[in-house]
Amino acid sequence: MEATFLKRAFGIGEGWEYRSTKYVGATVEFHIKAKRDGIRCPKCEADHIALRGTRERRIRTVPIGFKPVTIVAHVPRCQCRKCGEFFDFSPLLPPEGDPTLIALNDSLQDSAE
């Protein structure tokens, strides 16, 4: 259910996997991690990649009611085994704009099917 909610409310879907929801003080945190399918080096486009840990991206987004919401994205740090390039692999996050409009658009498309 949380994955569906994240897609409809915030536009987070393909390329991301839901991990957990945490309540920190008055804030709701949704933890997601990047799926590791299709990682390619941005420099040489090789697919022989070594994983070198992860880092967190904390993204504040629209509140749910009066509760602040943070998306915590766990992004893999990678190194290309062919050219040695280091890079963070981060699938696209939602497009800029109002997430409620994105959710409304998704709902309208689903109901038309």
Contacts in CASP RR format, 6 or more apart in sequence:
PFRMAT RR
TARGET T0000
AUTHOR 0000-0000-0000
METHOD contacts of the structure
MODEL  1
MEATFLKRAFGIGEGWEYRSTKYVGATVEFHIKAKRDGIRCPKCEADHIA
LRGTRERRIRTVPIGFKPVTIVAHVPRCQCRKCGEFFDFSPLLPPEGDPT
LIALNDSLQDSAE
2 18 0 8 1.000
2 21 0 8 1.000
2 30 0 8 1.000
3 13 0 8 1.000
3 17 0 8 1.000
3 18 0 8 1.000
6 12 0 8 1.000
6 13 0 8 1.000
6 16 0 8 1.000
6 18 0 8 1.000
6 30 0 8 1.000
6 32 0 8 1.000
6 71 0 8 1.000
7 13 0 8 1.000
7 106 0 8 1.000
8 103 0 8 1.000
8 106 0 8 1.000
8 107 0 8 1.000
9 64 0 8 1.000
9 99 0 8 1.000
9 100 0 8 1.000
9 103 0 8 1.000
10 61 0 8 1.000
10 62 0 8 1.000
10 71 0 8 1.000
10 94 0 8 1.000
10 99 0 8 1.000
10 102 0 8 1.000
10 103 0 8 1.000
11 94 0 8 1.000
11 99 0 8 1.000
11 102 0 8 1.000
11 103 0 8 1.000
11 106 0 8 1.000
12 32 0 8 1.000
12 71 0 8 1.000
12 93 0 8 1.000
12 94 0 8 1.000
14 91 0 8 1.000
15 34 0 8 1.000
15 35 0 8 1.000
15 37 0 8 1.000
15 91 0 8 1.000
16 32 0 8 1.000
16 33 0 8 1.000
16 34 0 8 1.000
16 35 0 8 1.000
16 73 0 8 1.000
16 91 0 8 1.000
17 32 0 8 1.000
17 33 0 8 1.000
17 34 0 8 1.000
17 35 0 8 1.000
18 30 0 8 1.000
18 31 0 8 1.000
18 32 0 8 1.000
19 31 0 8 1.000
19 32 0 8 1.000
19 33 0 8 1.000
19 74 0 8 1.000
20 30 0 8 1.000
20 31 0 8 1.000
21 28 0 8 1.000
21 29 0 8 1.000
21 30 0 8 1.000
21 31 0 8 1.000
22 28 0 8 1.000
22 29 0 8 1.000
22 31 0 8 1.000
23 29 0 8 1.000
26 67 0 8 1.000
26 68 0 8 1.000
27 67 0 8 1.000
27 68 0 8 1.000
27 69 0 8 1.000
27 70 0 8 1.000
28 64 0 8 1.000
28 67 0 8 1.000
28 68 0 8 1.000
28 69 0 8 1.000
28 70 0 8 1.000
29 69 0 8 1.000
29 70 0 8 1.000
29 71 0 8 1.000
29 72 0 8 1.000
30 69 0 8 1.000
30 70 0 8 1.000
30 71 0 8 1.000
30 72 0 8 1.000
31 72 0 8 1.000
31 74 0 8 1.000
32 71 0 8 1.000
32 72 0 8 1.000
32 73 0 8 1.000
32 74 0 8 1.000
33 54 0 8 1.000
33 73 0 8 1.000
33 74 0 8 1.000
33 75 0 8 1.000
34 73 0 8 1.000
34 74 0 8 1.000
34 75 0 8 1.000
34 76 0 8 1.000
34 89 0 8 1.000
34 90 0 8 1.000
34 91 0 8 1.000
35 91 0 8 1.000
36 51 0 8 1.000
36 76 0 8 1.000
36 89 0 8 1.000
38 47 0 8 1.000
39 47 0 8 1.000
39 49 0 8 1.000
39 76 0 8 1.000
39 78 0 8 1.000
39 89 0 8 1.000
40 46 0 8 1.000
40 47 0 8 1.000
40 49 0 8 1.000
41 47 0 8 1.000
41 49 0 8 1.000
41 78 0 8 1.000
41 80 0 8 1.000
41 82 0 8 1.000
41 83 0 8 1.000
41 85 0 8 1.000
41 87 0 8 1.000
42 85 0 8 1.000
42 87 0 8 1.000
43 80 0 8 1.000
43 83 0 8 1.000
43 85 0 8 1.000
43 87 0 8 1.000
44 80 0 8 1.000
44 82 0 8 1.000
44 83 0 8 1.000
44 85 0 8 1.000
46 80 0 8 1.000
46 81 0 8 1.000
46 82 0 8 1.000
46 83 0 8 1.000
48 80 0 8 1.000
48 81 0 8 1.000
48 82 0 8 1.000
49 78 0 8 1.000
49 79 0 8 1.000
49 80 0 8 1.000
49 81 0 8 1.000
49 89 0 8 1.000
50 78 0 8 1.000
50 79 0 8 1.000
50 80 0 8 1.000
50 81 0 8 1.000
51 76 0 8 1.000
51 77 0 8 1.000
51 78 0 8 1.000
52 77 0 8 1.000
52 78 0 8 1.000
52 79 0 8 1.000
52 86 0 8 1.000
53 76 0 8 1.000
53 77 0 8 1.000
54 74 0 8 1.000
54 75 0 8 1.000
54 76 0 8 1.000
54 77 0 8 1.000
55 74 0 8 1.000
55 75 0 8 1.000
55 77 0 8 1.000
55 88 0 8 1.000
56 72 0 8 1.000
56 73 0 8 1.000
56 74 0 8 1.000
56 75 0 8 1.000
57 72 0 8 1.000
57 73 0 8 1.000
57 75 0 8 1.000
57 90 0 8 1.000
58 70 0 8 1.000
58 71 0 8 1.000
58 72 0 8 1.000
58 73 0 8 1.000
59 70 0 8 1.000
59 71 0 8 1.000
59 72 0 8 1.000
59 73 0 8 1.000
59 93 0 8 1.000
60 68 0 8 1.000
60 69 0 8 1.000
60 70 0 8 1.000
61 69 0 8 1.000
61 70 0 8 1.000
61 71 0 8 1.000
61 99 0 8 1.000
62 69 0 8 1.000
62 99 0 8 1.000
62 100 0 8 1.000
63 69 0 8 1.000
71 93 0 8 1.000
73 90 0 8 1.000
73 93 0 8 1.000
75 88 0 8 1.000
75 89 0 8 1.000
75 90 0 8 1.000
76 88 0 8 1.000
76 89 0 8 1.000
77 86 0 8 1.000
77 87 0 8 1.000
77 88 0 8 1.000
78 86 0 8 1.000
78 87 0 8 1.000
78 88 0 8 1.000
78 89 0 8 1.000
79 85 0 8 1.000
79 86 0 8 1.000
79 87 0 8 1.000
80 87 0 8 1.000
94 102 0 8 1.000
95 102 0 8 1.000
END
